């Protein structure tokens, strides 16, 4: 059984679940600039109270802003973390598929690996495999 872990991201300590929320907010905001909690809830298949608690933590950590219309936006800090996680996801998925892993499995495994791989190891993989 795996517990929740905190990871060091460029000076930030963010829980794995927080990284998942930030990545989801990043991807959804590319399609819909004015996000609401319900959009995140629908995408992640989590309850509205769970989403509200997570958003409260991310707001307190300075990763998101929720304006008076309840629109959710990433701060520079939140965007940096989300883009870092998403890049890891994309590169790891491509690497696994290049090794012959089917897309569904590669994507699923990348979702797990992206949260635990160090920036140093990730940089080495990118450099050695020439993946971007």
C-alpha positions in Angstrom: 0.0 0.0 0.0 1.3 3.4 -0.9 0.9 6.4 1.3 0.7 10.0 0.4 4.2 11.4 -0.1 5.6 14.9 -0.3 8.0 15.8 -3.0 10.6 18.5 -3.4 9.9 20.5 -6.5 12.2 23.4 -7.0 12.0 24.6 -3.5 8.3 23.6 -3.0 7.0 20.7 -0.9 3.8 19.6 -2.6 1.9 16.4 -1.9 1.5 14.0 -4.8 -2.3 14.6 -4.7 -1.6 18.3 -5.0 0.6 17.7 -8.0 -2.3 15.8 -9.6 -4.7 18.6 -9.0 -2.3 21.2 -10.4 -1.7 19.1 -13.5 -5.4 18.6 -14.0 -6.0 22.4 -13.6 -3.3 23.1 -16.1 -4.7 20.7 -18.7 -8.3 21.8 -18.2 -7.4 25.5 -18.3 -6.0 25.0 -21.8 -9.5 24.1 -22.9 -11.5 26.3 -20.6 -9.8 29.4 -19.2 -12.4 30.0 -16.5 -12.4 26.8 -14.4 -14.7 26.0 -11.6 -14.4 23.4 -8.9 -17.1 21.3 -10.6 -15.0 21.1 -13.7 -12.1 19.6 -11.7 -14.5 17.3 -9.9 -16.0 16.0 -13.1 -12.5 15.4 -14.6 -11.0 13.7 -11.6 -14.1 11.9 -10.5 -13.7 13.1 -6.9 -16.5 14.5 -4.7 -17.0 18.3 -4.5 -16.0 18.3 -0.8 -12.7 16.6 -1.6 -12.1 19.1 -4.4 -12.9 22.0 -2.1 -10.4 20.8 0.6 -7.7 20.2 -2.0 -8.2 23.6 -3.6 -8.1 25.3 -0.1 -4.7 23.7 0.5 -3.4 24.7 -2.9 -4.6 28.3 -2.4 -3.0 28.4 1.1 0.3 27.1 -0.5 0.1 29.9 -3.1 -0.4 27.6 -6.1 -3.8 28.8 -7.2 -6.0 31.9 -7.1 -9.8 31.6 -6.7 -11.4 34.9 -7.8 -14.7 36.4 -6.7 -16.5 34.5 -9.5 -15.0 31.3 -8.1 -12.9 30.9 -11.2 -9.7 28.9 -10.5 -6.3 30.0 -11.9 -2.8 28.8 -11.5 -0.3 31.2 -9.9 3.2 31.3 -11.4 4.3 28.8 -8.7 1.4 26.5 -9.4 2.0 26.7 -13.2 5.7 25.8 -12.8 4.9 22.7 -10.7 2.1 21.6 -13.0 4.2 22.1 -16.2 7.1 20.2 -14.5 4.8 17.2 -13.7 3.1 17.3 -17.1 6.5 17.3 -18.9 7.6 14.3 -16.8 4.3 12.5 -17.8 4.8 13.2 -21.5 8.5 12.2 -21.6 8.0 9.1 -19.5 5.0 8.0 -21.5 7.0 8.4 -24.8 10.0 6.5 -23.3 7.9 3.6 -22.2 6.1 3.4 -25.5 9.5 3.5 -27.3 10.4 0.4 -25.3 7.3 -1.4 -26.6 4.9 -0.7 -23.8 1.3 -0.2 -25.1 0.0 3.4 -24.8 -2.6 2.7 -22.1 -0.1 1.0 -19.8 2.6 3.6 -20.5 0.3 6.4 -19.7 -0.9 4.8 -16.5 2.6 4.0 -15.4 3.8 7.5 -16.2 1.1 8.9 -14.0 2.7 7.0 -11.1 6.3 7.6 -11.9 6.0 11.3 -12.6 5.4 12.0 -8.9 8.3 10.0 -7.5 11.1 10.5 -10.0 13.7 13.1 -9.0 14.5 16.1 -11.2 18.1 14.9 -11.5 17.1 11.4 -12.7 14.5 12.9 -15.0 17.0 15.2 -16.6 19.4 12.3 -17.1 16.7 10.2 -18.8 15.8 13.2 -21.1 19.4 13.8 -22.0 20.3 10.1 -22.6 17.1 9.3 -24.6 17.0 12.6 -26.4 13.3 13.0 -25.4 11.5 16.3 -25.1 
